[in-house]
Amino acid sequence: MSIVESEKLTDNEPDSIPVIPSAPVGNGDSIPTAFDPKQLRAGRLERLRAMMAEQGYAALVLFDPNNQRYATGSRNMFGYFLRNSTRYIYVPLEGPIILFEYPGSAHISTWLETIDESRTSKVVWSAVNQRDNLSSDPFGVEIAELIEEHGRGNRKVGLDRCALNLARSLEAQGLEVFDCMQDTLHCRRIKTPQEIACLAQSMAASEAAVAEVEAAIKPGVTENELFAILYGEVIRQGGEFIETRLLNSGPRTNPWFHEASDRVIRPGELVALDTDTIGCHGYYSDFSRTFHVGPGKPSAYQRELYRMAYDQVQHNMGLLRPGISYRELAETAWKIPERFLDRRYPSIIHGVGMHGETPLVAHHMDFDRFSKDGVLEPGMVVSVESYIGEVGAADGVKLEEEVLITDSGVEKLSRYPFNDALLGREF
């Protein structure tokens, strides 16, 4: 079940019945966790083709593994194809979806109802064997023939990874080539109910992994040992991989973005982590927590940092509602005290789906440099960020929550408890 979306039981069993159990009736959990895998795939493909019609594409040629999975549910050697454009999927506005697969591996995806045909890739190993000059022209000819057959005279084609040699080969065949990545990400900003169920499952699994990390925090353990627990539990829970190594301790919590190391954790320190996990069914789980290492109580300064980070997350979550513009959110967000501004986190919120996605809303002083205006809409899932640390200090605190934008506000997807000792609730 590690090759394609794990709701498929066996090649001979129907996959139209949800295989993830629903939350028990009456438990107050309004976000469903069961989903129909065929509806999941159909809903995503329907949104993608609606975007194509709106933007005037005859076809897309998808090289990005996340977009391939979004369009079809198909996955193969995910990490390998993040760097090697060997595998691509042709998605026409009308007509058959064709998988151009790595040799010998088409069988892992041909059972999918979203794949109408499979062929061997024309650009096999081009990234490692310098075959670009030999593979690009056959690629261009084949795609042009397909668009001629299915495009009804429309010659606009989108590439989500616009490799120059491949774009030129398509243009040489008379096609109009556009980078479709932003259009595709914009399409993906609204999650279907089936996707929200996947995100809820991914979050629950990541929370279980973080619980194992918290239980293992003690003096003498290393950051790498804790990260190994996190990663191992993510895999055991059905997740796939972690995008970053953001787990740090003591003076390595400030500034943020130190990666896990062999540093030995000592009493009285803070340990901070960010999940950044591609979890169950290929859906992202992104929340952050900071813990105190016993024995003893957190210092007053550690509690002050934690309270500010907590207040920032809670305040900014309270602003989220459908229709609020990204710029308005930036302008009304929690005001970071001056001494912490230099080490502010780059964003207030960012989108969540199959990875960190659109939108990205930066702080008001950074907005025009990093963000483009828009509005929050029901069905978006976002993570609300905070990092509080100051130049010259030993400690920093990272907190983050993941929420669903609803018709009236937000509903939390992340449920992991905050630290009572750092919030001063035990004193």
BELKA-V886447 format. One record per backbone hydrogen bond with DSSP energy under -1.0 kcal/mol. NH is the residue of the N-H (numbers start at 0). CO is the residue of the C=O. Records with the same first field share a line. If there is no record, write none. Layout:
BEGIN
NH: CO + CO
END
This chain:
BEGIN
4: 72
7: 4
12: 9
26: 23
39: 35
40: 36
41: 37
42: 38
43: 39
44: 40
45: 41
46: 42
47: 43
48: 44
49: 45
50: 46
51: 47
52: 48
53: 49
54: 50
56: 51
57: 155
58: 155
59: 90
60: 157
61: 88
67: 63
68: 64
69: 65
70: 66
71: 67
72: 68
80: 76
82: 79
83: 79
85: 83
87: 99
88: 61
89: 97
90: 59
92: 57
97: 89
98: 116
99: 87
100: 118
104: 101
107: 104
108: 105
109: 105
111: 108
114: 111
115: 96
116: 96
118: 98
120: 100
125: 122
127: 124
128: 124
133: 130
134: 130
135: 131
138: 134
139: 135
140: 136
141: 137
142: 138
143: 139
144: 140
145: 141
146: 142
147: 143
148: 144
149: 145
150: 146
153: 150
156: 175
157: 58
158: 177
159: 60
162: 160
166: 162
167: 163
168: 164
169: 165
170: 166
171: 167
173: 170
174: 169
175: 154
177: 156
179: 158
183: 179
184: 180
185: 181
186: 182
187: 183
190: 378
195: 191
196: 192
197: 193
198: 194
199: 195
200: 196
201: 197
202: 198
203: 199
204: 200
205: 201
206: 202
207: 203
208: 204
209: 205
210: 206
211: 207
212: 208
213: 209
214: 210
219: 264
220: 217
222: 262
223: 260
225: 221
226: 222
227: 223
228: 224
229: 225
230: 226
231: 227
232: 228
233: 229
234: 230
235: 231
236: 232
237: 234
238: 233
239: 277
240: 277
242: 275
246: 244
247: 271
249: 269
251: 248
252: 249
259: 244
264: 220
267: 292
268: 265
270: 290
271: 247
272: 288
273: 245
274: 286
276: 284
277: 240
278: 276 + 282
281: 278
282: 279
283: 352
284: 276
287: 399
288: 272
290: 270
292: 268
302: 298
303: 299
304: 300
305: 301
306: 302
307: 303
308: 304
309: 305
310: 306
311: 307
312: 308
313: 309
314: 310
315: 311
316: 312
317: 313
319: 316
322: 375
323: 320
325: 373
328: 324
329: 325
330: 326
331: 327
339: 336
340: 337
343: 340
347: 360
348: 360
349: 382
350: 356 + 358
351: 380
352: 354
356: 350
360: 348
365: 362
366: 362
369: 365
370: 366
375: 323
378: 404
379: 376
381: 402
382: 349
383: 400
384: 347
385: 398
387: 396
392: 389
396: 387
398: 385
399: 287
400: 383
402: 381
403: 410
404: 379
405: 408
410: 403
412: 401
413: 401
422: 418
424: 419
END
